[in-house]
Amino acid sequence: MADNTTGKTAVSRPKIKDIKLSSILEVTKAINNNFSTEKLLEIFENVLKEQLNIGKLILFSYDSGWKCLLKYGVEDEMASIDVAKEFGQIKEISTIDYTSNAAHHTFEIVVPVYHKSSPLAYVLIGDLNEDKLEVSAAIKHLPFVQTLANIIVVAIENKKLAKENIRQAAMRKELELASEMQSMLFPSSLPDNGRLQINAYYLPHQQVGGDYYDFIQLDENEVAFCMADVSGKGVPAALLMSNFQANLRILLNHMTSLTDLVKELNTKVMQNAKGEKFITLFIARYNIVTKILTYINAGHNPPLLATENSVTMLRVGCTGIGMFDELNKVKEGVVSIDPGSVILCYTDGVVEIENEKEEEFGVARLKDTLRANFSSDMESLNNKIISDVIQYKGNMPYIDDIALFSCRIF
């Protein structure tokens, strides 16, 4: 028989079963109808507080740190408990004693919610009147509280995962579009004729990157080509590089010298990057008639100029673009090119990649590969370099963007 002598009418055993069943059905329906997290928590609070008479509750959930999602019947200071310290070792329903001086409650029940070995949430429950002699509602309904808490917490986690999946899908789509747009920065075709044979290779460390190469036909007898590398990786580097490429192509047709071009590019990069990033650049103009190569190496890995008997490095130039407000000392290198020579431009991702002994591939190995494959066509040369790099690194990951630009001059 129901006990009607207390302040609240006690709930009969059949009624308790009905409440618990209807609560599970209500929560299941709410989940199926994709109710908000706030609504799910509201249902959870109503069932425990109003229907099962559990006097106090706190629900802590992990989301890039422990956060209090729900509380009632407790002081605000309880929401700032050091969850990892107080409950980190608890894997089963337990009674605990707080170690924190801020928590004056010497007795609580904690219900942990785990996924495999990782805690998702901790539910603290108790009664407002701890001086009652009868078994408290918090203890009587522990198995049901645990079941309902698991359902609610897993549903909230699934909602977070769904949102994260949507966010990541949107990011992947944006990166795919960015990758497609970045690919448009590179030349759609490179010459392979009786005067020049050029081939390039690009492998971004992420979907987009900060390496860049280009080839521009200036007039009937003169061409320009370049290779550049933005400090950093990913989208920020790619955005700066796209802006840099636009400026380079515009300025190249209006500047009378490479020195003026590089100085103006330095100004543009300083304006756009605010000194937070810089660009290393190798840029050259080649006259097909005079066989003269004029170049500036602005802090970039020195390209290799190979003949049948020697390999030299094109070092002359200045500091990187965007390192200083002004480039006061810029030197232009001038080289007479022998027919059949090969110019190999590359970024630091090629020579700085490491093997399992943490040893870099290095310029010396790159030179060896160039010498051994000097007579190859430029596509075969690039493929051989990449093959050697992959074999050298073994199981070690790529650490940077990789770019190659190989040019044979006839």
N, C-alpha and C positions, 0 to 999 in steps of 0.2 A: 504494500500500500504506500502511496506517495506521502512523504512527510511534509505537512503544511504548517508546521509550528515554527519553522525558521523564517528568516527575513525573506528569502527567495524560495519559491516552491521547488522542491527537489524534483528532478526529472526521472520518471520511471524508466526501468531498464528497456522495455520495448520502445519507449519514446527516444531514448538515447540511440538505439540502433537505427531508428528512422531518421534521426537528425544526422547521424554519421553517413548513412546511405545517401540521403538527399544532398548532403554537402559535397560528397564525392561526385554525384551526378551534376550538381550545379557548377563545380569547378571544371569538370570534363567538358560540359557544354560551353562554358566561358572560353576554355582553351580552343575548342573546335571553332568557335566563332571569332577567334583571334582578338579577344578582349585585351585591352591595354594592361601593362604591368600594374598600373595604379588600381585598375578595377580588380585584378586578381588579388592584390594585397588587401583591398577592401573586403572582398569575400572571405579571405583568410582571417582577417581581424574579426569580422562579424561572427563567424562560426566559433572561434575560440573564446571571444569575449562575451558575446550575447547569448550564445546557445549552450556552450559548455562551461560557462562561468569561470574561465581561467583569468585570474585577476591581473596579471602583468606579462608582458611579452616584449622581447626585442628580437628582430631578425637582422643579422649581419650577412651581407652577400659580398662575394669577391668580384670586383670589376676594376682591374688595374689598381688594386688596393682595396682594403676592407671598408665597406660603407654600410651605414645603418639604413635599411630600406623601410623598416616599420618598427614602431614602438608605441606602447601604451601602458599606463599604470606605473611608470618608472620616471625617475628624475632625468632631466636632460643630460646630466653629466655621464649617465650610463651609456649614452650613445657614443662617447669618446673613448670607450675602453680600448686598450691595446689588445685587439683580437688575437693576433698571432702569438703574443706572449701568454695571454690567459688561457686560450683554448687550442693552441697549435698542436698539442700532443693528443688531443681527445679525438677518438675515432668511434666511440660508442656513447649511447645515452649515459650521462654521468651527473652526479652531484659534485659541485666543485667549491673550493674556497679560493677567493680572489687573492692575488698577491699585490694588486694595485691598491695604494692608499686611498685613491679617489673612490673606490667601490666599497661602500659600507655594508653591502649585503653579504653576509657570511655564508648564506646558503642559496643556491640556485640550481636549476636543472638545465643542462645544456643538451640540445639535440643536434648532433652534427649531420650535415648532408654532404656526402662524398660522391665524386665520380671517379671510379677506379681508385687511385691513390691520392687524388687531389681534392681538397675541401672546397665545396662550392658555397656553403653557407653554414651558419650556426644559429640555432633558435634557442633563446633563453626564455624559460617560462617559470611562473610561480603564482602565488595567490596573494591577494591584497592583505588578508588577515592570516598571518602565519601562526597565530596563537590558537587557532581552532584545533580541537582534539581529533576530529575525524580526518580520514585520508583526504588530502586536497584534490581538487579537480585536476590540477596539473599532473599529479601522479596517477590518478585513476585513468586518465585518457592518454597517457604517454604513447602507447602504440599507434593510436589513431592520429595523434599530433604529428608523430614521426612520418606516418604515411602521407598525411595531407601536406606536410612541409616539403617532403620529397617531390610530390606532384607539382606543387606551386613553384618551388625553386627550379626544378628541371624545365618547367614551362617558361619561366623567366629567362633561364639560360638559353633555351632554344630560340626565344625571341631575340636575344642579343646576338646569337650566332646567325640568325636569319638576316638581321640588320647588317652584321659584319660581312656576310656573304654578298649582300646587295652592294655594300660599299666597295668591297674588293672587286666585284664584277664591274662596277662603274669605273674603278681605277684601272682595271685591266683594259677596259675599252678605251679609256683616255690614253693609256700608254700605247695601245695599238695604233690609235690615230696619230699620236705624237711620233711613233716610230715610222709610220708611213710618211708623215710630213717631213721628218728628218731625212728619210731616204731621198726625198726630192731635192735636198740640198746638194747631193753628190751629182757629179756629171752623169748624164744618162748613157753616154758613150765616150770612149776614149780612143785616141787615134792608134791605128795599126796599119802603117803604110810604109812607103820607101824612105821616109824621113824620120818618123818616130814610131816606136812601139811602146805603148803604155798599158799597164794593168794595175788595178788596185784591189785591196782586200780590207774589209772592215768588220770587226766583231765587237759590238758594244758589251761592256760588262753587265749592264742591265738592258732593258728593252730599248732605252735611248741612252746616248752617251755624249761625251764632250770632245771626241776626236773628229777631225775634219780634214778632207783633202779636196783639191779642186784643180781643174785644168781649164784655161781660158785661151781661146784663139784671139789674139789682139789685132792682128792684121795678117796679110798674106805671108809675111816672112817672120813674124814674131809671135811667140806664145808665152804664157805665164802659167806656172803651177805652184802649188803650195801644200803644206801640211801643217796643221795646228792642233793644239791640245789644251783644253780648258782645265784648270785645276779643279779637282772634285769630280763627281760622277753624277749620273742620273739626270732628272729633269732640269734642275737648276743649271747644270753645265750645258745641257742641250739647248736651253733657251738662250743663254749667253752666246753660244756658238752660232745659232741661227741668226742672231742679230749681228754678230761679227761678220758672218759670210755676206750678209746683205750689204753691210758697209764696205767690205773689201771689194766686192764686185762693182759697186757704184764708184768708189774712189779710184780704182785701178785705171779706169778710163779717163780720169781727169788729172792724175798726178804725173808730172814729168819725170820723176825719179822714184826709185824704191824707198829712198831715205824719207822723202816727203810723205809717201804713202804710209810707211811704218809709224812715223810721228803722228800722223792724223788718226791712224787706227788706235794708237795709244791713248789719245785724247778721248775717242769714242768709248773705249773700254772703261776708262776711268769714270766717265759720266754714267755708264750703265751699271757697272759693278761696284762703284763706290769704294774701290780698293779692297773689296772682300774676296775677289777672285782675280786671277791673271791668266794670260794665254801665252803659251810658247808657240812660236811661229817660224817656219822656214818658207820663204817666198823667193821665187826666181823668175827671171825673164831670160828667154833663150832666143837668139837670132839664128834662124835656120841657114841663112846665107853666110854670115860671118863666123858661125860656129862659136860665138861668144856667149857664155852664161854669166849673167850678173845676178847676185843673190844677197840676201840678208838672212842671217840666222839669229832670230830674236829669242835666245835662251832655249832653243829646241834641241832635241837629240841630233847631233851632227849627221846629216845624210852621208852615205858612202858613195864616192865616185870611183868606179872600178874600170880599169882597162885590163887588157889581157895579162899585163905584168905587174900591176900595182893596185892598191886600194888606199885612197886618201879620204880625209874627212872634211866636210865643208863647215867650218867653224865661224867664219868671220861674221860679225854682226853687232849685236847689242843685248841688253837685258830683255827679259820677257815683257810682253805687252800688258800694261795695267799694273805694273809693280810700282812705278813712280809717276808723279804728275807730269813730268816732262822727260823725254829721252834726249839728253844733251850730246851723248857720244854714240853716233851710229856710223858703222863702217860697212861699205859694200864690198863684197868679194867678187872678183872678176877672174873667170877661168876660161881658157881656150879648150874646147872639147874635141878630143880625137874621135874620128868616126868609129862606131862600134862600142863606144863607152856605155856604161850602165850607171844610172843614178838611182840609188835606193834610199827612199825616205821612209821613216818608221816612227812610231810613238813609243813612249817608255814602257807601255804594256808588253811590248815584244821582248825587250832586253832585261826588264826587271822581274819577269815571272820566275818563280823559284821552284826547285825540285824538292824532294822530300828531305834533303839535307839542309834546306833553307839557303841554297846557293843559287844565285841569279844566273839566268841564261847568258846574259852579258853580250857586249859588243864584239868581243873576240870570236865567239861562236857564230855570231851573225856574219862576220867577215869570212870565216871559214866556209860557211854555207854558200855565200856569194861567190867566193873563189871556185869552189867545187862545181858550181852550177852556172858559171859565167856564160857559157855558150847556149844555155837554155833560153827559150822564149820567156817573156816576162810573166805570163800566167803560170807557167811551170815553175819558175823561180819562186814566185809568191807561195805557191802550193807547197813547195819543198821547205820553205822557211817555216810555214805554219805546221807542217808535219814534224819538223825537227823540234819546234817549240812544244807541241803536244806530247811528243815522246819524252822530251826532257822533263816536263813538269810531272809526268806520271799521274798520280792520284791527287796531286795538289790542285786547288781551285784557281781559276783565273782571278787576278786581283785588280785588273784595270781593263779599260778598253784597249783593243789591239787594232792598229791600222798600218797598212803597207802601201807604198806607192812606188812602183818600179818603172823606170823609163830607160829604154835603149835608144841612143841617138846614132843614126846612120850617117 
